[in-house]
Amino acid sequence: MQLYDRVRVISDAYEEFGVKKGDEGHILNAEIRGGTFCFYREDPVTLEDDDGTPIKIEDLELVEAYGATDEMILEELPGNNPEWGCKVIDGFIYNLKGERMNEYAYDYYHRRIKR
């Protein structure tokens, strides 16, 4: 999971923010903050009124990968800093330097497994 990917919310924990389990949208901010991606329900081209909602990584599942390149992601990171966490691969958060940022992988069922 990374910038521009289409994702689905798999938790009902965000209903107070107007995001329901099963809602689909996109990741439009490159950085991972506090274990969350900013989720946008609108199409990335229109984005009319949706300011985005921070959704925990483990509460999202990948629907369709967009295929953003590292260069595209770096351009969108704060200060173009490659040390910011920005990708989730097999449940692990990585930065653009290839460094793993979390000790335990997310398994997307609210359990954590160590690898």
MMTF fields as JSON, N, C-alpha, C and O atoms, coordinates in Angstrom:
{
  "mmtfVersion": "1.0.0",
  "mmtfProducer": "UNKNOWN",
  "numBonds": 459,
  "numAtoms": 460,
  "numGroups": 115,
  "numChains": 1,
  "numModels": 1,
  "chainsPerModel": [1],
  "groupsPerChain": [115],
  "chainIdList": ["A"],
  "bondAtomList": [4, 2, 8, 6, 12, 10, 16, 14, 20, 18, 24, 22, 28, 26, 32, 30, 36, 34, 40, 38, 44, 42, 48, 46, 52, 50, 56, 54, 60, 58, 64, 62, 68, 66, 72, 70, 76, 74, 80, 78, 84, 82, 88, 86, 92, 90, 96, 94, 100, 98, 104, 102, 108, 106, 112, 110, 116, 114, 120, 118, 124, 122, 128, 126, 132, 130, 136, 134, 140, 138, 144, 142, 148, 146, 152, 150, 156, 154, 160, 158, 164, 162, 168, 166, 172, 170, 176, 174, 180, 178, 184, 182, 188, 186, 192, 190, 196, 194, 200, 198, 204, 202, 208, 206, 212, 210, 216, 214, 220, 218, 224, 222, 228, 226, 232, 230, 236, 234, 240, 238, 244, 242, 248, 246, 252, 250, 256, 254, 260, 258, 264, 262, 268, 266, 272, 270, 276, 274, 280, 278, 284, 282, 288, 286, 292, 290, 296, 294, 300, 298, 304, 302, 308, 306, 312, 310, 316, 314, 320, 318, 324, 322, 328, 326, 332, 330, 336, 334, 340, 338, 344, 342, 348, 346, 352, 350, 356, 354, 360, 358, 364, 362, 368, 366, 372, 370, 376, 374, 380, 378, 384, 382, 388, 386, 392, 390, 396, 394, 400, 398, 404, 402, 408, 406, 412, 410, 416, 414, 420, 418, 424, 422, 428, 426, 432, 430, 436, 434, 440, 438, 444, 442, 448, 446, 452, 450, 456, 454],
  "bondOrderList": [1, 1, 1, 1, 1, 1, 1, 1, 1, 1, 1, 1, 1, 1, 1, 1, 1, 1, 1, 1, 1, 1, 1, 1, 1, 1, 1, 1, 1, 1, 1, 1, 1, 1, 1, 1, 1, 1, 1, 1, 1, 1, 1, 1, 1, 1, 1, 1, 1, 1, 1, 1, 1, 1, 1, 1, 1, 1, 1, 1, 1, 1, 1, 1, 1, 1, 1, 1, 1, 1, 1, 1, 1, 1, 1, 1, 1, 1, 1, 1, 1, 1, 1, 1, 1, 1, 1, 1, 1, 1, 1, 1, 1, 1, 1, 1, 1, 1, 1, 1, 1, 1, 1, 1, 1, 1, 1, 1, 1, 1, 1, 1, 1, 1],
  "groupList": [{"groupName": "MET", "atomNameList": ["N", "CA", "C", "O"], "elementList": ["N", "C", "C", "O"], "formalChargeList": [0, 0, 0, 0], "bondAtomList": [1, 0, 2, 1, 3, 2], "bondOrderList": [1, 1, 2], "singleLetterCode": "M", "chemCompType": "L-PEPTIDE LINKING"}, {"groupName": "GLN", "atomNameList": ["N", "CA", "C", "O"], "elementList": ["N", "C", "C", "O"], "formalChargeList": [0, 0, 0, 0], "bondAtomList": [1, 0, 2, 1, 3, 2], "bondOrderList": [1, 1, 2], "singleLetterCode": "Q", "chemCompType": "L-PEPTIDE LINKING"}, {"groupName": "LEU", "atomNameList": ["N", "CA", "C", "O"], "elementList": ["N", "C", "C", "O"], "formalChargeList": [0, 0, 0, 0], "bondAtomList": [1, 0, 2, 1, 3, 2], "bondOrderList": [1, 1, 2], "singleLetterCode": "L", "chemCompType": "L-PEPTIDE LINKING"}, {"groupName": "TYR", "atomNameList": ["N", "CA", "C", "O"], "elementList": ["N", "C", "C", "O"], "formalChargeList": [0, 0, 0, 0], "bondAtomList": [1, 0, 2, 1, 3, 2], "bondOrderList": [1, 1, 2], "singleLetterCode": "Y", "chemCompType": "L-PEPTIDE LINKING"}, {"groupName": "ASP", "atomNameList": ["N", "CA", "C", "O"], "elementList": ["N", "C", "C", "O"], "formalChargeList": [0, 0, 0, 0], "bondAtomList": [1, 0, 2, 1, 3, 2], "bondOrderList": [1, 1, 2], "singleLetterCode": "D", "chemCompType": "L-PEPTIDE LINKING"}, {"groupName": "ARG", "atomNameList": ["N", "CA", "C", "O"], "elementList": ["N", "C", "C", "O"], "formalChargeList": [0, 0, 0, 0], "bondAtomList": [1, 0, 2, 1, 3, 2], "bondOrderList": [1, 1, 2], "singleLetterCode": "R", "chemCompType": "L-PEPTIDE LINKING"}, {"groupName": "VAL", "atomNameList": ["N", "CA", "C", "O"], "elementList": ["N", "C", "C", "O"], "formalChargeList": [0, 0, 0, 0], "bondAtomList": [1, 0, 2, 1, 3, 2], "bondOrderList": [1, 1, 2], "singleLetterCode": "V", "chemCompType": "L-PEPTIDE LINKING"}, {"groupName": "ILE", "atomNameList": ["N", "CA", "C", "O"], "elementList": ["N", "C", "C", "O"], "formalChargeList": [0, 0, 0, 0], "bondAtomList": [1, 0, 2, 1, 3, 2], "bondOrderList": [1, 1, 2], "singleLetterCode": "I", "chemCompType": "L-PEPTIDE LINKING"}, {"groupName": "SER", "atomNameList": ["N", "CA", "C", "O"], "elementList": ["N", "C", "C", "O"], "formalChargeList": [0, 0, 0, 0], "bondAtomList": [1, 0, 2, 1, 3, 2], "bondOrderList": [1, 1, 2], "singleLetterCode": "S", "chemCompType": "L-PEPTIDE LINKING"}, {"groupName": "ALA", "atomNameList": ["N", "CA", "C", "O"], "elementList": ["N", "C", "C", "O"], "formalChargeList": [0, 0, 0, 0], "bondAtomList": [1, 0, 2, 1, 3, 2], "bondOrderList": [1, 1, 2], "singleLetterCode": "A", "chemCompType": "L-PEPTIDE LINKING"}, {"groupName": "GLU", "atomNameList": ["N", "CA", "C", "O"], "elementList": ["N", "C", "C", "O"], "formalChargeList": [0, 0, 0, 0], "bondAtomList": [1, 0, 2, 1, 3, 2], "bondOrderList": [1, 1, 2], "singleLetterCode": "E", "chemCompType": "L-PEPTIDE LINKING"}, {"groupName": "PHE", "atomNameList": ["N", "CA", "C", "O"], "elementList": ["N", "C", "C", "O"], "formalChargeList": [0, 0, 0, 0], "bondAtomList": [1, 0, 2, 1, 3, 2], "bondOrderList": [1, 1, 2], "singleLetterCode": "F", "chemCompType": "L-PEPTIDE LINKING"}, {"groupName": "GLY", "atomNameList": ["N", "CA", "C", "O"], "elementList": ["N", "C", "C", "O"], "formalChargeList": [0, 0, 0, 0], "bondAtomList": [1, 0, 2, 1, 3, 2], "bondOrderList": [1, 1, 2], "singleLetterCode": "G", "chemCompType": "PEPTIDE LINKING"}, {"groupName": "LYS", "atomNameList": ["N", "CA", "C", "O"], "elementList": ["N", "C", "C", "O"], "formalChargeList": [0, 0, 0, 0], "bondAtomList": [1, 0, 2, 1, 3, 2], "bondOrderList": [1, 1, 2], "singleLetterCode": "K", "chemCompType": "L-PEPTIDE LINKING"}, {"groupName": "HIS", "atomNameList": ["N", "CA", "C", "O"], "elementList": ["N", "C", "C", "O"], "formalChargeList": [0, 0, 0, 0], "bondAtomList": [1, 0, 2, 1, 3, 2], "bondOrderList": [1, 1, 2], "singleLetterCode": "H", "chemCompType": "L-PEPTIDE LINKING"}, {"groupName": "ASN", "atomNameList": ["N", "CA", "C", "O"], "elementList": ["N", "C", "C", "O"], "formalChargeList": [0, 0, 0, 0], "bondAtomList": [1, 0, 2, 1, 3, 2], "bondOrderList": [1, 1, 2], "singleLetterCode": "N", "chemCompType": "L-PEPTIDE LINKING"}, {"groupName": "THR", "atomNameList": ["N", "CA", "C", "O"], "elementList": ["N", "C", "C", "O"], "formalChargeList": [0, 0, 0, 0], "bondAtomList": [1, 0, 2, 1, 3, 2], "bondOrderList": [1, 1, 2], "singleLetterCode": "T", "chemCompType": "L-PEPTIDE LINKING"}, {"groupName": "CYS", "atomNameList": ["N", "CA", "C", "O"], "elementList": ["N", "C", "C", "O"], "formalChargeList": [0, 0, 0, 0], "bondAtomList": [1, 0, 2, 1, 3, 2], "bondOrderList": [1, 1, 2], "singleLetterCode": "C", "chemCompType": "L-PEPTIDE LINKING"}, {"groupName": "PRO", "atomNameList": ["N", "CA", "C", "O"], "elementList": ["N", "C", "C", "O"], "formalChargeList": [0, 0, 0, 0], "bondAtomList": [1, 0, 2, 1, 3, 2], "bondOrderList": [1, 1, 2], "singleLetterCode": "P", "chemCompType": "L-PEPTIDE LINKING"}, {"groupName": "TRP", "atomNameList": ["N", "CA", "C", "O"], "elementList": ["N", "C", "C", "O"], "formalChargeList": [0, 0, 0, 0], "bondAtomList": [1, 0, 2, 1, 3, 2], "bondOrderList": [1, 1, 2], "singleLetterCode": "W", "chemCompType": "L-PEPTIDE LINKING"}],
  "groupTypeList": [0, 1, 2, 3, 4, 5, 6, 5, 6, 7, 8, 4, 9, 3, 10, 10, 11, 12, 6, 13, 13, 12, 4, 10, 12, 14, 7, 2, 15, 9, 10, 7, 5, 12, 12, 16, 11, 17, 11, 3, 5, 10, 4, 18, 6, 16, 2, 10, 4, 4, 4, 12, 16, 18, 7, 13, 7, 10, 4, 2, 10, 2, 6, 10, 9, 3, 12, 9, 16, 4, 10, 0, 7, 2, 10, 10, 2, 18, 12, 15, 15, 18, 10, 19, 12, 17, 13, 6, 7, 4, 12, 11, 7, 3, 15, 2, 13, 12, 10, 5, 0, 15, 10, 3, 9, 3, 4, 3, 3, 14, 5, 5, 7, 13, 5],
  "groupIdList": [1, 2, 3, 4, 5, 6, 7, 8, 9, 10, 11, 12, 13, 14, 15, 16, 17, 18, 19, 20, 21, 22, 23, 24, 25, 26, 27, 28, 29, 30, 31, 32, 33, 34, 35, 36, 37, 38, 39, 40, 41, 42, 43, 44, 45, 46, 47, 48, 49, 50, 51, 52, 53, 54, 55, 56, 57, 58, 59, 60, 61, 62, 63, 64, 65, 66, 67, 68, 69, 70, 71, 72, 73, 74, 75, 76, 77, 78, 79, 80, 81, 82, 83, 84, 85, 86, 87, 88, 89, 90, 91, 92, 93, 94, 95, 96, 97, 98, 99, 100, 101, 102, 103, 104, 105, 106, 107, 108, 109, 110, 111, 112, 113, 114, 115],
  "secStructList": [7, 7, 6, 6, 7, 3, 3, 3, 3, 7, 7, 1, 6, 6, 4, 4, 4, 6, 7, 7, 6, 6, 7, 3, 3, 3, 3, 7, 7, 7, 7, 7, 5, 6, 6, 3, 3, 3, 3, 3, 7, 1, 7, 6, 6, 6, 7, 7, 1, 7, 7, 7, 3, 3, 3, 3, 4, 4, 4, 3, 3, 3, 3, 3, 7, 7, 7, 7, 7, 2, 2, 2, 2, 2, 2, 2, 1, 4, 4, 4, 7, 6, 6, 1, 3, 3, 3, 3, 3, 6, 6, 3, 3, 3, 3, 6, 6, 7, 7, 5, 7, 7, 1, 3, 3, 3, 7, 1, 1, 1, 7, 3, 3, 3, 7],
  "xCoordList": [0.84, 0.0, 0.885, 1.867, 0.507, 1.291, 0.489, -0.673, 1.126, 0.521, -0.285, 0.181, -1.506, -2.444, -3.137, -4.027, -2.768, -3.435, -4.901, -5.266, -5.735, -7.142, -7.226, -6.687, -7.908, -8.005, -9.456, -10.305, -9.715, -11.038, -10.89, -9.941, -11.821, -11.84, -12.459, -13.529, -11.795, -12.283, -12.68, -12.754, -12.934, -13.331, -14.468, -14.567, -15.322, -16.404, -16.031, -16.908, -14.76, -14.292, -14.298, -13.987, -14.638, -14.517, -15.866, -15.92, -16.949, -18.28, -18.549, -19.263, -17.991, -18.196, -17.571, -17.898, -16.679, -16.053, -16.687, -16.21, -17.767, -18.467, -17.866, -18.22, -16.962, -16.332, -16.846, -16.701, -17.448, -18.052, -17.208, -16.467, -17.341, -16.701, -17.166, -18.36, -16.224, -16.537, -16.345, -16.312, -16.214, -15.962, -14.633, -13.662, -14.603, -13.376, -12.938, -13.757, -11.643, -11.079, -9.619, -9.164, -8.886, -7.48, -6.601, -7.063, -5.334, -4.306, -3.715, -3.104, -3.898, -3.413, -2.344, -1.878, -1.947, -0.778, 0.261, -0.043, 1.476, 2.511, 2.943, 3.264, 2.954, 3.547, 2.577, 1.358, 3.174, 2.45, 2.687, 3.832, 1.62, 1.732, 1.01, -0.181, 1.744, 1.125, 0.462, -0.569, 1.035, 0.472, -0.784, -1.568, -0.988, -2.178, -1.803, -0.781, -2.669, -2.666, -3.865, -4.863, -3.787, -4.926, -5.772, -5.309, -7.017, -7.942, -8.899, -9.506, -9.029, -9.938, -10.956, -10.597, -12.228, -13.278, -13.482, -13.935, -13.167, -13.415, -12.373, -11.29, -12.732, -11.795, -10.618, -10.837, -9.387, -8.247, -8.235, -7.524, -8.998, -9.03, -9.973, -9.674, -11.104, -12.099, -11.9, -11.891, -11.742, -11.466, -12.252, -11.706, -13.471, -14.194, -14.247, -13.668, -14.914, -15.111, -14.46, -14.579, -13.786, -13.224, -11.843, -10.914, -11.715, -10.421, -9.56, -8.391, -10.1, -9.374, -9.561, -9.815, -9.432, -9.58, -8.395, -8.109, -7.69, -6.608, -7.198, -8.039, -6.754, -7.218, -5.998, -4.992, -6.096, -4.99, -4.692, -5.596, -3.433, -2.986, -3.718, -4.138, -3.87, -4.5, -5.99, -6.618, -6.564, -7.984, -8.205, -9.31, -7.165, -7.246, -6.788, -5.905, -7.406, -6.902, -6.75, -7.531, -5.754, -5.46, -6.514, -6.804, -7.08, -8.02, -7.293, -7.39, -6.559, -5.826, -4.592, -4.686, -3.45, -2.204, -2.121, -2.378, -1.765, -1.623, -0.273, -0.161, 0.741, 2.075, 2.914, 3.747, 2.693, 3.5, 4.975, 5.326, 5.814, 7.254, 7.826, 7.192, 9.016, 9.69, 9.896, 9.817, 10.16, 10.353, 9.07, 9.116, 7.925, 6.635, 6.369, 5.91, 6.663, 6.434, 7.347, 6.894, 8.637, 9.597, 9.166, 9.306, 8.649, 8.2, 7.073, 6.944, 6.263, 5.119, 5.439, 4.625, 6.578, 6.932, 7.342, 7.932, 7.033, 7.442, 8.952, 9.739, 9.344, 10.76, 11.484, 12.714, 10.729, 11.303, 12.292, 13.36, 11.911, 12.784, 12.542, 11.466, 13.516, 13.339, 13.277, 13.035, 13.492, 13.436, 12.021, 11.8, 11.052, 9.668, 9.089, 9.316, 8.345, 7.63, 6.573, 5.808, 6.522, 5.594, 5.033, 4.159, 5.513, 5.027, 4.701, 5.355, 3.695, 3.401, 3.542, 2.818, 4.485, 4.757, 4.714, 5.481, 3.82, 3.655, 3.467, 3.955, 2.756, 2.454, 3.526, 3.328, 4.645, 5.714, 5.75, 5.536, 6.026, 6.188, 7.647, 8.559, 7.857, 9.197, 9.31, 8.321, 10.531, 10.804, 11.442, 11.638, 11.76, 12.326, 13.784, 14.348, 14.396, 15.763, 15.764, 16.821, 14.557, 14.428, 14.491, 14.569, 14.461, 14.535, 13.149, 12.184, 13.069, 11.81, 11.581, 12.491, 10.375, 10.08, 9.34, 9.271, 8.797, 8.084, 8.6, 8.974, 8.609, 9.125, 8.121, 8.501, 6.843, 5.784, 4.971, 4.634, 4.66, 3.854, 2.391, 1.908, 1.69, 0.237, -0.322, 0.116, -1.291, -1.897, -3.317, -4.0, -3.774, -5.057, -6.264, -7.388, -6.038, -7.139, -6.957, -7.365, -6.329, -6.111, -5.261, -5.332, -4.466, -3.456, -2.134, -2.079, -1.084, 0.238, 1.068, 0.99, 1.846, 2.705, 4.142, 4.405, 5.056, 6.47, 7.101, 6.84, 7.926, 8.647, 10.125, 10.917],
  "yCoordList": [-1.174, 0.0, 1.236, 1.324, 2.19, 3.418, 4.472, 4.265, 5.589, 6.739, 6.338, 5.565, 6.879, 6.74, 5.387, 5.22, 4.42, 3.123, 3.254, 4.103, 2.402, 2.312, 1.317, 0.213, 1.719, 0.896, 0.82, 1.618, -0.17, -0.363, -0.349, -0.918, 0.296, 0.326, -0.983, -1.369, -1.671, -2.964, -2.918, -3.954, -1.725, -1.541, -0.528, 0.369, -0.688, 0.283, 1.35, 2.06, 1.471, 2.394, 3.859, 4.726, 4.163, 5.529, 6.141, 7.165, 5.5, 5.982, 7.399, 8.152, 7.774, 9.13, 10.178, 11.361, 9.744, 10.643, 10.513, 11.099, 9.739, 9.557, 8.504, 8.426, 7.686, 6.62, 5.29, 4.987, 4.499, 3.228, 2.045, 2.138, 0.95, -0.295, -0.614, -0.573, -0.928, -1.227, -0.048, -0.232, 1.176, 2.342, 2.172, 1.674, 2.59, 2.561, 3.978, 4.885, 4.146, 5.447, 5.29, 4.211, 6.397, 6.43, 6.985, 7.705, 6.636, 7.235, 8.386, 8.17, 9.612, 10.756, 11.556, 12.567, 11.132, 11.709, 10.611, 9.481, 10.94, 9.914, 9.384, 8.203, 10.252, 9.847, 9.055, 9.205, 8.206, 7.474, 8.235, 8.438, 8.653, 9.4, 8.631, 8.34, 8.304, 7.605, 6.301, 5.938, 5.597, 4.319, 4.467, 3.525, 5.659, 5.885, 6.425, 7.086, 6.116, 6.778, 7.706, 7.441, 8.774, 9.664, 9.103, 8.989, 8.757, 8.093, 9.121, 9.911, 9.106, 9.996, 9.154, 8.269, 9.444, 8.702, 9.158, 8.379, 10.367, 10.896, 10.392, 9.942, 10.481, 10.182, 11.148, 12.334, 10.697, 11.589, 12.78, 13.754, 12.722, 13.837, 14.939, 16.119, 14.58, 15.575, 16.115, 17.334, 15.28, 15.663, 16.863, 17.639, 17.046, 18.273, 18.669, 19.692, 17.904, 18.33, 17.419, 17.669, 16.387, 15.419, 15.875, 15.965, 16.164, 16.578, 15.386, 15.56, 14.2, 13.001, 12.65, 13.518, 11.37, 10.855, 9.952, 9.048, 10.173, 9.251, 7.882, 7.787, 6.849, 5.478, 4.628, 4.675, 3.851, 2.972, 1.983, 1.495, 1.701, 0.778, -0.553, -1.107, -1.068, -2.378, -2.355, -3.411, -1.172, -1.049, -0.782, -0.432, -0.944, -0.758, -2.022, -2.734, -2.289, -3.361, -2.818, -1.981, -3.302, -2.872, -3.419, -4.615, -2.549, -2.954, -2.988, -3.959, -1.911, -1.838, -0.957, 0.184, -1.496, -0.735, 0.211, -0.183, 1.447, 2.449, 2.322, 2.529, 1.98, 1.827, 3.092, 3.334, 3.902, 5.119, 4.741, 3.793, 5.48, 5.232, 5.87, 6.728, 5.448, 6.059, 7.554, 8.338, 7.948, 9.364, 10.155, 11.267, 9.59, 10.248, 10.382, 11.422, 9.32, 9.335, 10.353, 11.138, 10.348, 11.284, 12.732, 13.564, 13.025, 14.379, 14.828, 16.019, 13.889, 14.21, 14.143, 14.587, 13.613, 13.511, 14.873, 15.682, 15.132, 16.407, 16.614, 15.765, 17.737, 18.05, 17.11, 17.075, 16.341, 15.332, 14.436, 14.106, 14.051, 13.282, 11.778, 11.293, 11.028, 9.598, 8.762, 7.556, 9.391, 8.654, 8.549, 7.811, 9.269, 9.173, 7.814, 7.342, 7.191, 5.965, 6.26, 7.213, 5.448, 5.768, 4.568, 4.73, 3.367, 2.174, 1.093, 0.993, 0.294, -0.881, -2.089, -2.228, -2.958, -4.154, -5.344, -5.41, -6.277, -7.459, -7.085, -7.775, -5.987, -5.57, -4.726, -4.257, -4.519, -3.705, -2.335, -2.206, -1.31, 0.046, 0.225, -0.116, 0.762, 1.033, 2.498, 3.14, 3.007, 4.316, 4.087, 2.945, 5.163, 5.026, 4.594, 4.319, 4.533, 4.026, 2.506, 1.881, 1.917, 0.478, 0.023, -1.178, 0.953, 0.616, 0.282, 1.007, -0.825, -1.239, -0.41, -0.238, 0.104, 1.049, 0.43, 1.056, -0.762, -1.395, -2.808, -3.519, -3.189, -4.51, -5.615, -6.729, -5.3, -6.287, -5.94, -4.778, -6.953, -6.737, -6.63, -7.327, -5.755, -5.708, -6.907, -7.211, -7.598, -8.718, -8.403, -9.276, -7.18, -6.685, -7.334, -7.205, -8.022, -8.567, -8.173, -8.901, -6.995, -6.436, -7.318, -7.224, -8.167, -8.928, -8.521, -8.052, -8.697, -8.383, -9.656, -10.44, -9.854, -11.031, -10.573, -9.59, -11.276, -10.926, -11.765, -12.961, -11.108, -11.833, -11.648, -12.171],
  "zCoordList": [0.0, 0.0, 0.0, 0.736, -0.848, -0.936, -1.681, -2.029, -1.914, -2.577, -3.813, -4.651, -3.911, -5.029, -5.115, -5.949, -4.294, -4.338, -3.946, -3.133, -4.537, -4.163, -3.008, -3.086, -1.936, -0.731, -0.255, -0.653, 0.613, 1.209, 2.729, 3.269, 3.412, 4.875, 5.354, 4.883, 6.29, 6.77, 8.244, 8.905, 8.749, 10.145, 10.208, 9.37, 11.215, 11.407, 12.438, 12.929, 12.769, 13.807, 13.38, 14.197, 12.136, 11.629, 11.238, 10.558, 11.677, 11.303, 11.792, 11.129, 12.937, 13.44, 12.52, 12.609, 11.646, 10.682, 9.298, 8.325, 9.226, 7.963, 7.062, 5.885, 7.588, 6.81, 7.344, 8.528, 6.46, 6.859, 6.384, 5.406, 7.093, 6.679, 5.26, 4.966, 4.395, 3.005, 2.068, 0.851, 2.613, 1.764, 1.04, 1.609, -0.215, -0.991, -1.313, -1.458, -1.419, -1.734, -2.09, -2.469, -1.962, -2.359, -1.25, -0.365, -1.319, -0.465, -1.269, -2.315, -0.777, -1.541, -0.823, -1.348, 0.358, 1.032, 1.103, 1.484, 0.739, 0.658, 2.021, 2.152, 3.042, 4.315, 5.188, 5.11, 6.019, 7.049, 8.346, 8.747, 8.996, 10.258, 11.349, 11.237, 12.41, 13.532, 13.144, 13.71, 12.194, 11.763, 10.922, 10.809, 10.32, 9.5, 8.123, 7.939, 7.171, 5.868, 5.845, 6.515, 5.095, 4.925, 3.777, 2.642, 4.099, 3.189, 2.584, 3.307, 1.279, 0.562, -0.195, -0.971, 0.042, -0.654, -2.086, -2.924, -2.371, -3.706, -4.7, -4.326, -5.963, -7.023, -6.93, -6.681, -7.118, -6.939, -7.895, -7.649, -8.966, -9.904, -9.41, -9.59, -8.791, -8.397, -6.991, -6.814, -5.999, -4.605, -4.086, -3.302, -4.474, -4.18, -2.712, -2.344, -1.861, -0.477, 0.553, 1.753, 0.122, 1.058, 1.511, 0.708, 2.811, 3.363, 3.739, 4.081, 3.685, 4.047, 5.508, 6.343, 5.807, 7.159, 7.454, 6.67, 8.576, 8.927, 9.306, 10.2, 8.628, 8.872, 9.192, 8.484, 10.264, 10.64, 9.525, 8.847, 9.35, 8.309, 8.402, 7.386, 9.62, 9.77, 9.458, 9.383, 9.276, 8.94, 7.456, 7.043, 6.663, 5.217, 4.512, 4.991, 3.358, 2.501, 1.088, 0.636, 0.422, -0.933, -1.896, -1.89, -2.715, -3.758, -5.089, -5.84, -5.374, -6.635, -6.464, -6.011, -6.829, -6.748, -7.94, -9.078, -7.671, -8.724, -9.423, -10.632, -8.645, -9.219, -9.158, -10.031, -8.122, -7.969, -7.843, -7.141, -8.518, -8.453, -7.188, -6.573, -6.811, -5.666, -5.887, -4.942, -7.125, -7.428, -7.188, -6.661, -7.571, -7.336, -5.836, -5.364, -5.105, -3.661, -2.992, -2.159, -3.351, -2.757, -2.97, -2.074, -4.143, -4.452, -3.516, -3.234, -3.038, -2.181, -0.685, 0.125, -0.3, 1.116, 1.675, 0.959, 2.95, 3.563, 3.436, 3.854, 2.862, 2.698, 1.76, 1.743, 0.973, 0.077, 0.818, 0.305, 2.036, 2.918, 2.738, 3.086, 2.203, 1.972, 3.252, 3.191, 4.404, 5.676, 6.234, 7.195, 5.658, 6.117, 5.719, 4.605, 6.629, 6.292, 5.247, 5.39, 4.19, 3.11, 2.368, 1.517, 2.668, 1.977, 3.001, 4.039, 2.705, 3.52, 2.604, 1.618, 2.948, 2.164, 3.113, 4.074, 2.84, 3.692, 5.161, 6.055, 5.396, 6.768, 7.429, 8.55, 6.772, 7.334, 6.673, 5.468, 7.483, 6.977, 6.571, 7.326, 5.372, 4.864, 4.454, 4.102, 4.51, 3.927, 2.56, 2.145, 1.871, 0.523, 0.519, -0.541, 1.692, 1.787, 1.957, 2.034, 2.013, 2.181, 3.619, 3.881, 4.562, 5.983, 6.51, 6.269, 7.232, 7.855, 9.102, 9.913, 9.261, 10.326, 11.524, 12.581, 11.385, 12.497, 12.731, 11.799, 13.995, 14.37, 14.071, 13.711, 14.223, 14.029, 12.8, 12.572, 12.011, 10.804, 11.17, 12.062, 10.478, 10.604, 9.866, 8.756, 10.472, 9.76, 9.321, 8.785, 9.536, 9.063, 9.732, 9.246, 10.831, 11.619, 13.079, 13.984, 13.302, 14.635, 15.531, 16.756, 14.925, 15.649, 15.046, 13.91, 15.79, 15.25, 15.274, 16.22, 14.253, 14.187, 14.003, 13.31, 14.616, 14.501, 13.395, 13.265, 12.616, 11.55, 11.737, 10.953]
}
